[in-house]
Amino acid sequence: MQKTVAYAFMLAATLGLAACDKPSEDTREDAREAQSEAQESMNDATEQSNEAAKLEAEAARERAEENREEAEEANEPVPTAPITPAPTNQTNQ
């Protein structure tokens, strides 16, 4: 009697699990959708990466230009008063 009940319970559980399973066609369709979503995400990530690289390159160019301008300013002569030599006491011997 116990074996019969156990077999009936296992059969009911197996049929219940089989009824909940999706057909393989739905699984393939879900896989295709997931793949296309993943590809779109990769494309978006690539675009964002490219945009970040462009911004970084632009910022580097601006820094280089600022550094060049600062270097040019540092090399410009600064107007000063003319230097006159200090008088010295020289005696001819």
Phi and psi restraints in degrees (range 20) as a CNS / XPLOR table:
assign (resid 1 and name C) (resid 2 and name N)
       (resid 2 and name CA) (resid 2 and name C) 1.0 -65.4 20.0 2
assign (resid 2 and name N) (resid 2 and name CA)
       (resid 2 and name C) (resid 3 and name N) 1.0 -37.2 20.0 2
assign (resid 2 and name C) (resid 3 and name N)
       (resid 3 and name CA) (resid 3 and name C) 1.0 -65.2 20.0 2
assign (resid 3 and name N) (resid 3 and name CA)
       (resid 3 and name C) (resid 4 and name N) 1.0 -40.2 20.0 2
assign (resid 3 and name C) (resid 4 and name N)
       (resid 4 and name CA) (resid 4 and name C) 1.0 -63.2 20.0 2
assign (resid 4 and name N) (resid 4 and name CA)
       (resid 4 and name C) (resid 5 and name N) 1.0 -42.8 20.0 2
assign (resid 4 and name C) (resid 5 and name N)
       (resid 5 and name CA) (resid 5 and name C) 1.0 -66.4 20.0 2
assign (resid 5 and name N) (resid 5 and name CA)
       (resid 5 and name C) (resid 6 and name N) 1.0 -40.9 20.0 2
assign (resid 5 and name C) (resid 6 and name N)
       (resid 6 and name CA) (resid 6 and name C) 1.0 -64.6 20.0 2
assign (resid 6 and name N) (resid 6 and name CA)
       (resid 6 and name C) (resid 7 and name N) 1.0 -42.4 20.0 2
assign (resid 6 and name C) (resid 7 and name N)
       (resid 7 and name CA) (resid 7 and name C) 1.0 -65.2 20.0 2
assign (resid 7 and name N) (resid 7 and name CA)
       (resid 7 and name C) (resid 8 and name N) 1.0 -40.1 20.0 2
assign (resid 7 and name C) (resid 8 and name N)
       (resid 8 and name CA) (resid 8 and name C) 1.0 -64.5 20.0 2
assign (resid 8 and name N) (resid 8 and name CA)
       (resid 8 and name C) (resid 9 and name N) 1.0 -41.1 20.0 2
assign (resid 8 and name C) (resid 9 and name N)
       (resid 9 and name CA) (resid 9 and name C) 1.0 -64.9 20.0 2
assign (resid 9 and name N) (resid 9 and name CA)
       (resid 9 and name C) (resid 10 and name N) 1.0 -43.6 20.0 2
assign (resid 9 and name C) (resid 10 and name N)
       (resid 10 and name CA) (resid 10 and name C) 1.0 -64.9 20.0 2
assign (resid 10 and name N) (resid 10 and name CA)
       (resid 10 and name C) (resid 11 and name N) 1.0 -38.5 20.0 2
assign (resid 10 and name C) (resid 11 and name N)
       (resid 11 and name CA) (resid 11 and name C) 1.0 -65.2 20.0 2
assign (resid 11 and name N) (resid 11 and name CA)
       (resid 11 and name C) (resid 12 and name N) 1.0 -42.3 20.0 2
assign (resid 11 and name C) (resid 12 and name N)
       (resid 12 and name CA) (resid 12 and name C) 1.0 -65.2 20.0 2
assign (resid 12 and name N) (resid 12 and name CA)
       (resid 12 and name C) (resid 13 and name N) 1.0 -41.1 20.0 2
assign (resid 12 and name C) (resid 13 and name N)
       (resid 13 and name CA) (resid 13 and name C) 1.0 -66.1 20.0 2
assign (resid 13 and name N) (resid 13 and name CA)
       (resid 13 and name C) (resid 14 and name N) 1.0 -41.4 20.0 2
assign (resid 13 and name C) (resid 14 and name N)
       (resid 14 and name CA) (resid 14 and name C) 1.0 -63.9 20.0 2
assign (resid 14 and name N) (resid 14 and name CA)
       (resid 14 and name C) (resid 15 and name N) 1.0 -44.9 20.0 2
assign (resid 14 and name C) (resid 15 and name N)
       (resid 15 and name CA) (resid 15 and name C) 1.0 -65.9 20.0 2
assign (resid 15 and name N) (resid 15 and name CA)
       (resid 15 and name C) (resid 16 and name N) 1.0 -36.3 20.0 2
assign (resid 15 and name C) (resid 16 and name N)
       (resid 16 and name CA) (resid 16 and name C) 1.0 -64.9 20.0 2
assign (resid 16 and name N) (resid 16 and name CA)
       (resid 16 and name C) (resid 17 and name N) 1.0 -42.4 20.0 2
assign (resid 16 and name C) (resid 17 and name N)
       (resid 17 and name CA) (resid 17 and name C) 1.0 -68.3 20.0 2
assign (resid 17 and name N) (resid 17 and name CA)
       (resid 17 and name C) (resid 18 and name N) 1.0 -38.1 20.0 2
assign (resid 17 and name C) (resid 18 and name N)
       (resid 18 and name CA) (resid 18 and name C) 1.0 -66.9 20.0 2
assign (resid 18 and name N) (resid 18 and name CA)
       (resid 18 and name C) (resid 19 and name N) 1.0 -35.2 20.0 2
assign (resid 18 and name C) (resid 19 and name N)
       (resid 19 and name CA) (resid 19 and name C) 1.0 -70.2 20.0 2
assign (resid 19 and name N) (resid 19 and name CA)
       (resid 19 and name C) (resid 20 and name N) 1.0 -27.5 20.0 2
assign (resid 19 and name C) (resid 20 and name N)
       (resid 20 and name CA) (resid 20 and name C) 1.0 -82.4 20.0 2
assign (resid 20 and name N) (resid 20 and name CA)
       (resid 20 and name C) (resid 21 and name N) 1.0 -14.5 20.0 2
assign (resid 20 and name C) (resid 21 and name N)
       (resid 21 and name CA) (resid 21 and name C) 1.0 -73.5 20.0 2
assign (resid 21 and name N) (resid 21 and name CA)
       (resid 21 and name C) (resid 22 and name N) 1.0 139.6 20.0 2
assign (resid 21 and name C) (resid 22 and name N)
       (resid 22 and name CA) (resid 22 and name C) 1.0 -78.1 20.0 2
assign (resid 22 and name N) (resid 22 and name CA)
       (resid 22 and name C) (resid 23 and name N) 1.0 150.0 20.0 2
assign (resid 22 and name C) (resid 23 and name N)
       (resid 23 and name CA) (resid 23 and name C) 1.0 -64.6 20.0 2
assign (resid 23 and name N) (resid 23 and name CA)
       (resid 23 and name C) (resid 24 and name N) 1.0 154.9 20.0 2
assign (resid 23 and name C) (resid 24 and name N)
       (resid 24 and name CA) (resid 24 and name C) 1.0 -64.2 20.0 2
assign (resid 24 and name N) (resid 24 and name CA)
       (resid 24 and name C) (resid 25 and name N) 1.0 -27.0 20.0 2
assign (resid 24 and name C) (resid 25 and name N)
       (resid 25 and name CA) (resid 25 and name C) 1.0 -64.9 20.0 2
assign (resid 25 and name N) (resid 25 and name CA)
       (resid 25 and name C) (resid 26 and name N) 1.0 -42.3 20.0 2
assign (resid 25 and name C) (resid 26 and name N)
       (resid 26 and name CA) (resid 26 and name C) 1.0 -64.1 20.0 2
assign (resid 26 and name N) (resid 26 and name CA)
       (resid 26 and name C) (resid 27 and name N) 1.0 -37.4 20.0 2
assign (resid 26 and name C) (resid 27 and name N)
       (resid 27 and name CA) (resid 27 and name C) 1.0 -64.5 20.0 2
assign (resid 27 and name N) (resid 27 and name CA)
       (resid 27 and name C) (resid 28 and name N) 1.0 -42.6 20.0 2
assign (resid 27 and name C) (resid 28 and name N)
       (resid 28 and name CA) (resid 28 and name C) 1.0 -63.6 20.0 2
assign (resid 28 and name N) (resid 28 and name CA)
       (resid 28 and name C) (resid 29 and name N) 1.0 -42.0 20.0 2
assign (resid 28 and name C) (resid 29 and name N)
       (resid 29 and name CA) (resid 29 and name C) 1.0 -63.8 20.0 2
assign (resid 29 and name N) (resid 29 and name CA)
       (resid 29 and name C) (resid 30 and name N) 1.0 -42.2 20.0 2
assign (resid 29 and name C) (resid 30 and name N)
       (resid 30 and name CA) (resid 30 and name C) 1.0 -62.6 20.0 2
assign (resid 30 and name N) (resid 30 and name CA)
       (resid 30 and name C) (resid 31 and name N) 1.0 -38.9 20.0 2
assign (resid 30 and name C) (resid 31 and name N)
       (resid 31 and name CA) (resid 31 and name C) 1.0 -65.4 20.0 2
assign (resid 31 and name N) (resid 31 and name CA)
       (resid 31 and name C) (resid 32 and name N) 1.0 -40.7 20.0 2
assign (resid 31 and name C) (resid 32 and name N)
       (resid 32 and name CA) (resid 32 and name C) 1.0 -63.4 20.0 2
assign (resid 32 and name N) (resid 32 and name CA)
       (resid 32 and name C) (resid 33 and name N) 1.0 -42.6 20.0 2
assign (resid 32 and name C) (resid 33 and name N)
       (resid 33 and name CA) (resid 33 and name C) 1.0 -62.8 20.0 2
assign (resid 33 and name N) (resid 33 and name CA)
       (resid 33 and name C) (resid 34 and name N) 1.0 -43.1 20.0 2
assign (resid 33 and name C) (resid 34 and name N)
       (resid 34 and name CA) (resid 34 and name C) 1.0 -64.6 20.0 2
assign (resid 34 and name N) (resid 34 and name CA)
       (resid 34 and name C) (resid 35 and name N) 1.0 -38.2 20.0 2
assign (resid 34 and name C) (resid 35 and name N)
       (resid 35 and name CA) (resid 35 and name C) 1.0 -66.1 20.0 2
assign (resid 35 and name N) (resid 35 and name CA)
       (resid 35 and name C) (resid 36 and name N) 1.0 -42.1 20.0 2
assign (resid 35 and name C) (resid 36 and name N)
       (resid 36 and name CA) (resid 36 and name C) 1.0 -67.8 20.0 2
assign (resid 36 and name N) (resid 36 and name CA)
       (resid 36 and name C) (resid 37 and name N) 1.0 -37.2 20.0 2
assign (resid 36 and name C) (resid 37 and name N)
       (resid 37 and name CA) (resid 37 and name C) 1.0 -64.8 20.0 2
assign (resid 37 and name N) (resid 37 and name CA)
       (resid 37 and name C) (resid 38 and name N) 1.0 -40.8 20.0 2
assign (resid 37 and name C) (resid 38 and name N)
       (resid 38 and name CA) (resid 38 and name C) 1.0 -64.5 20.0 2
assign (resid 38 and name N) (resid 38 and name CA)
       (resid 38 and name C) (resid 39 and name N) 1.0 -39.4 20.0 2
assign (resid 38 and name C) (resid 39 and name N)
       (resid 39 and name CA) (resid 39 and name C) 1.0 -65.0 20.0 2
assign (resid 39 and name N) (resid 39 and name CA)
       (resid 39 and name C) (resid 40 and name N) 1.0 -41.3 20.0 2
assign (resid 39 and name C) (resid 40 and name N)
       (resid 40 and name CA) (resid 40 and name C) 1.0 -62.7 20.0 2
assign (resid 40 and name N) (resid 40 and name CA)
       (resid 40 and name C) (resid 41 and name N) 1.0 -41.1 20.0 2
assign (resid 40 and name C) (resid 41 and name N)
       (resid 41 and name CA) (resid 41 and name C) 1.0 -64.0 20.0 2
assign (resid 41 and name N) (resid 41 and name CA)
       (resid 41 and name C) (resid 42 and name N) 1.0 -39.6 20.0 2
assign (resid 41 and name C) (resid 42 and name N)
       (resid 42 and name CA) (resid 42 and name C) 1.0 -64.5 20.0 2
assign (resid 42 and name N) (resid 42 and name CA)
       (resid 42 and name C) (resid 43 and name N) 1.0 -41.7 20.0 2
assign (resid 42 and name C) (resid 43 and name N)
       (resid 43 and name CA) (resid 43 and name C) 1.0 -63.0 20.0 2
assign (resid 43 and name N) (resid 43 and name CA)
       (resid 43 and name C) (resid 44 and name N) 1.0 -42.9 20.0 2
assign (resid 43 and name C) (resid 44 and name N)
       (resid 44 and name CA) (resid 44 and name C) 1.0 -63.3 20.0 2
assign (resid 44 and name N) (resid 44 and name CA)
       (resid 44 and name C) (resid 45 and name N) 1.0 -42.7 20.0 2
assign (resid 44 and name C) (resid 45 and name N)
       (resid 45 and name CA) (resid 45 and name C) 1.0 -64.0 20.0 2
assign (resid 45 and name N) (resid 45 and name CA)
       (resid 45 and name C) (resid 46 and name N) 1.0 -38.3 20.0 2
assign (resid 45 and name C) (resid 46 and name N)
       (resid 46 and name CA) (resid 46 and name C) 1.0 -64.9 20.0 2
assign (resid 46 and name N) (resid 46 and name CA)
       (resid 46 and name C) (resid 47 and name N) 1.0 -43.8 20.0 2
assign (resid 46 and name C) (resid 47 and name N)
       (resid 47 and name CA) (resid 47 and name C) 1.0 -61.9 20.0 2
assign (resid 47 and name N) (resid 47 and name CA)
       (resid 47 and name C) (resid 48 and name N) 1.0 -43.0 20.0 2
assign (resid 47 and name C) (resid 48 and name N)
       (resid 48 and name CA) (resid 48 and name C) 1.0 -65.4 20.0 2
assign (resid 48 and name N) (resid 48 and name CA)
       (resid 48 and name C) (resid 49 and name N) 1.0 -38.1 20.0 2
assign (resid 48 and name C) (resid 49 and name N)
       (resid 49 and name CA) (resid 49 and name C) 1.0 -65.1 20.0 2
assign (resid 49 and name N) (resid 49 and name CA)
       (resid 49 and name C) (resid 50 and name N) 1.0 -42.8 20.0 2
assign (resid 49 and name C) (resid 50 and name N)
       (resid 50 and name CA) (resid 50 and name C) 1.0 -63.7 20.0 2
assign (resid 50 and name N) (resid 50 and name CA)
       (resid 50 and name C) (resid 51 and name N) 1.0 -41.5 20.0 2
assign (resid 50 and name C) (resid 51 and name N)
       (resid 51 and name CA) (resid 51 and name C) 1.0 -63.8 20.0 2
assign (resid 51 and name N) (resid 51 and name CA)
       (resid 51 and name C) (resid 52 and name N) 1.0 -42.0 20.0 2
assign (resid 51 and name C) (resid 52 and name N)
       (resid 52 and name CA) (resid 52 and name C) 1.0 -63.4 20.0 2
assign (resid 52 and name N) (resid 52 and name CA)
       (resid 52 and name C) (resid 53 and name N) 1.0 -39.6 20.0 2
assign (resid 52 and name C) (resid 53 and name N)
       (resid 53 and name CA) (resid 53 and name C) 1.0 -65.2 20.0 2
assign (resid 53 and name N) (resid 53 and name CA)
       (resid 53 and name C) (resid 54 and name N) 1.0 -39.2 20.0 2
assign (resid 53 and name C) (resid 54 and name N)
       (resid 54 and name CA) (resid 54 and name C) 1.0 -63.8 20.0 2
assign (resid 54 and name N) (resid 54 and name CA)
       (resid 54 and name C) (resid 55 and name N) 1.0 -44.1 20.0 2
assign (resid 54 and name C) (resid 55 and name N)
       (resid 55 and name CA) (resid 55 and name C) 1.0 -64.1 20.0 2
assign (resid 55 and name N) (resid 55 and name CA)
       (resid 55 and name C) (resid 56 and name N) 1.0 -39.5 20.0 2
assign (resid 55 and name C) (resid 56 and name N)
       (resid 56 and name CA) (resid 56 and name C) 1.0 -66.3 20.0 2
assign (resid 56 and name N) (resid 56 and name CA)
       (resid 56 and name C) (resid 57 and name N) 1.0 -41.0 20.0 2
assign (resid 56 and name C) (resid 57 and name N)
       (resid 57 and name CA) (resid 57 and name C) 1.0 -65.1 20.0 2
assign (resid 57 and name N) (resid 57 and name CA)
       (resid 57 and name C) (resid 58 and name N) 1.0 -39.9 20.0 2
assign (resid 57 and name C) (resid 58 and name N)
       (resid 58 and name CA) (resid 58 and name C) 1.0 -64.1 20.0 2
assign (resid 58 and name N) (resid 58 and name CA)
       (resid 58 and name C) (resid 59 and name N) 1.0 -42.6 20.0 2
assign (resid 58 and name C) (resid 59 and name N)
       (resid 59 and name CA) (resid 59 and name C) 1.0 -64.4 20.0 2
assign (resid 59 and name N) (resid 59 and name CA)
       (resid 59 and name C) (resid 60 and name N) 1.0 -38.2 20.0 2
assign (resid 59 and name C) (resid 60 and name N)
       (resid 60 and name CA) (resid 60 and name C) 1.0 -65.1 20.0 2
assign (resid 60 and name N) (resid 60 and name CA)
       (resid 60 and name C) (resid 61 and name N) 1.0 -40.2 20.0 2
assign (resid 60 and name C) (resid 61 and name N)
       (resid 61 and name CA) (resid 61 and name C) 1.0 -63.4 20.0 2
assign (resid 61 and name N) (resid 61 and name CA)
       (resid 61 and name C) (resid 62 and name N) 1.0 -41.5 20.0 2
assign (resid 61 and name C) (resid 62 and name N)
       (resid 62 and name CA) (resid 62 and name C) 1.0 -64.0 20.0 2
assign (resid 62 and name N) (resid 62 and name CA)
       (resid 62 and name C) (resid 63 and name N) 1.0 -42.6 20.0 2
assign (resid 62 and name C) (resid 63 and name N)
       (resid 63 and name CA) (resid 63 and name C) 1.0 -63.0 20.0 2
assign (resid 63 and name N) (resid 63 and name CA)
       (resid 63 and name C) (resid 64 and name N) 1.0 -40.1 20.0 2
assign (resid 63 and name C) (resid 64 and name N)
       (resid 64 and name CA) (resid 64 and name C) 1.0 -64.5 20.0 2
assign (resid 64 and name N) (resid 64 and name CA)
       (resid 64 and name C) (resid 65 and name N) 1.0 -40.2 20.0 2
assign (resid 64 and name C) (resid 65 and name N)
       (resid 65 and name CA) (resid 65 and name C) 1.0 -65.0 20.0 2
assign (resid 65 and name N) (resid 65 and name CA)
       (resid 65 and name C) (resid 66 and name N) 1.0 -43.1 20.0 2
assign (resid 65 and name C) (resid 66 and name N)
       (resid 66 and name CA) (resid 66 and name C) 1.0 -62.8 20.0 2
assign (resid 66 and name N) (resid 66 and name CA)
       (resid 66 and name C) (resid 67 and name N) 1.0 -42.2 20.0 2
assign (resid 66 and name C) (resid 67 and name N)
       (resid 67 and name CA) (resid 67 and name C) 1.0 -63.4 20.0 2
assign (resid 67 and name N) (resid 67 and name CA)
       (resid 67 and name C) (resid 68 and name N) 1.0 -39.7 20.0 2
assign (resid 67 and name C) (resid 68 and name N)
       (resid 68 and name CA) (resid 68 and name C) 1.0 -64.8 20.0 2
assign (resid 68 and name N) (resid 68 and name CA)
       (resid 68 and name C) (resid 69 and name N) 1.0 -43.2 20.0 2
assign (resid 68 and name C) (resid 69 and name N)
       (resid 69 and name CA) (resid 69 and name C) 1.0 -63.4 20.0 2
assign (resid 69 and name N) (resid 69 and name CA)
       (resid 69 and name C) (resid 70 and name N) 1.0 -41.4 20.0 2
assign (resid 69 and name C) (resid 70 and name N)
       (resid 70 and name CA) (resid 70 and name C) 1.0 -64.1 20.0 2
assign (resid 70 and name N) (resid 70 and name CA)
       (resid 70 and name C) (resid 71 and name N) 1.0 -38.1 20.0 2
assign (resid 70 and name C) (resid 71 and name N)
       (resid 71 and name CA) (resid 71 and name C) 1.0 -67.2 20.0 2
assign (resid 71 and name N) (resid 71 and name CA)
       (resid 71 and name C) (resid 72 and name N) 1.0 -39.7 20.0 2
assign (resid 71 and name C) (resid 72 and name N)
       (resid 72 and name CA) (resid 72 and name C) 1.0 -64.7 20.0 2
assign (resid 72 and name N) (resid 72 and name CA)
       (resid 72 and name C) (resid 73 and name N) 1.0 -41.0 20.0 2
assign (resid 72 and name C) (resid 73 and name N)
       (resid 73 and name CA) (resid 73 and name C) 1.0 -64.7 20.0 2
assign (resid 73 and name N) (resid 73 and name CA)
       (resid 73 and name C) (resid 74 and name N) 1.0 -37.2 20.0 2
assign (resid 73 and name C) (resid 74 and name N)
       (resid 74 and name CA) (resid 74 and name C) 1.0 -68.7 20.0 2
assign (resid 74 and name N) (resid 74 and name CA)
       (resid 74 and name C) (resid 75 and name N) 1.0 -29.6 20.0 2
assign (resid 74 and name C) (resid 75 and name N)
       (resid 75 and name CA) (resid 75 and name C) 1.0 -86.0 20.0 2
assign (resid 75 and name N) (resid 75 and name CA)
       (resid 75 and name C) (resid 76 and name N) 1.0 -11.3 20.0 2
assign (resid 75 and name C) (resid 76 and name N)
       (resid 76 and name CA) (resid 76 and name C) 1.0 -69.0 20.0 2
assign (resid 76 and name N) (resid 76 and name CA)
       (resid 76 and name C) (resid 77 and name N) 1.0 139.7 20.0 2
assign (resid 76 and name C) (resid 77 and name N)
       (resid 77 and name CA) (resid 77 and name C) 1.0 -69.0 20.0 2
assign (resid 77 and name N) (resid 77 and name CA)
       (resid 77 and name C) (resid 78 and name N) 1.0 140.9 20.0 2
assign (resid 77 and name C) (resid 78 and name N)
       (resid 78 and name CA) (resid 78 and name C) 1.0 -94.6 20.0 2
assign (resid 78 and name N) (resid 78 and name CA)
       (resid 78 and name C) (resid 79 and name N) 1.0 125.6 20.0 2
assign (resid 78 and name C) (resid 79 and name N)
       (resid 79 and name CA) (resid 79 and name C) 1.0 -64.9 20.0 2
assign (resid 79 and name N) (resid 79 and name CA)
       (resid 79 and name C) (resid 80 and name N) 1.0 128.8 20.0 2
assign (resid 79 and name C) (resid 80 and name N)
       (resid 80 and name CA) (resid 80 and name C) 1.0 -135.6 20.0 2
assign (resid 80 and name N) (resid 80 and name CA)
       (resid 80 and name C) (resid 81 and name N) 1.0 165.4 20.0 2
assign (resid 80 and name C) (resid 81 and name N)
       (resid 81 and name CA) (resid 81 and name C) 1.0 -71.8 20.0 2
assign (resid 81 and name N) (resid 81 and name CA)
       (resid 81 and name C) (resid 82 and name N) 1.0 147.5 20.0 2
assign (resid 81 and name C) (resid 82 and name N)
       (resid 82 and name CA) (resid 82 and name C) 1.0 -64.6 20.0 2
assign (resid 82 and name N) (resid 82 and name CA)
       (resid 82 and name C) (resid 83 and name N) 1.0 144.0 20.0 2
assign (resid 82 and name C) (resid 83 and name N)
       (resid 83 and name CA) (resid 83 and name C) 1.0 -91.0 20.0 2
assign (resid 83 and name N) (resid 83 and name CA)
       (resid 83 and name C) (resid 84 and name N) 1.0 125.6 20.0 2
assign (resid 83 and name C) (resid 84 and name N)
       (resid 84 and name CA) (resid 84 and name C) 1.0 -106.4 20.0 2
assign (resid 84 and name N) (resid 84 and name CA)
       (resid 84 and name C) (resid 85 and name N) 1.0 139.5 20.0 2
assign (resid 84 and name C) (resid 85 and name N)
       (resid 85 and name CA) (resid 85 and name C) 1.0 -67.5 20.0 2
assign (resid 85 and name N) (resid 85 and name CA)
       (resid 85 and name C) (resid 86 and name N) 1.0 146.5 20.0 2
assign (resid 85 and name C) (resid 86 and name N)
       (resid 86 and name CA) (resid 86 and name C) 1.0 -75.5 20.0 2
assign (resid 86 and name N) (resid 86 and name CA)
       (resid 86 and name C) (resid 87 and name N) 1.0 142.7 20.0 2
assign (resid 86 and name C) (resid 87 and name N)
       (resid 87 and name CA) (resid 87 and name C) 1.0 -66.0 20.0 2
assign (resid 87 and name N) (resid 87 and name CA)
       (resid 87 and name C) (resid 88 and name N) 1.0 139.1 20.0 2
assign (resid 87 and name C) (resid 88 and name N)
       (resid 88 and name CA) (resid 88 and name C) 1.0 -120.6 20.0 2
assign (resid 88 and name N) (resid 88 and name CA)
       (resid 88 and name C) (resid 89 and name N) 1.0 150.0 20.0 2
assign (resid 88 and name C) (resid 89 and name N)
       (resid 89 and name CA) (resid 89 and name C) 1.0 -92.4 20.0 2
assign (resid 89 and name N) (resid 89 and name CA)
       (resid 89 and name C) (resid 90 and name N) 1.0 106.2 20.0 2
assign (resid 89 and name C) (resid 90 and name N)
       (resid 90 and name CA) (resid 90 and name C) 1.0 -116.7 20.0 2
assign (resid 90 and name N) (resid 90 and name CA)
       (resid 90 and name C) (resid 91 and name N) 1.0 132.2 20.0 2
assign (resid 90 and name C) (resid 91 and name N)
       (resid 91 and name CA) (resid 91 and name C) 1.0 -117.5 20.0 2
assign (resid 91 and name N) (resid 91 and name CA)
       (resid 91 and name C) (resid 92 and name N) 1.0 136.0 20.0 2
assign (resid 91 and name C) (resid 92 and name N)
       (resid 92 and name CA) (resid 92 and name C) 1.0 -86.2 20.0 2
assign (resid 92 and name N) (resid 92 and name CA)
       (resid 92 and name C) (resid 93 and name N) 1.0 129.6 20.0 2
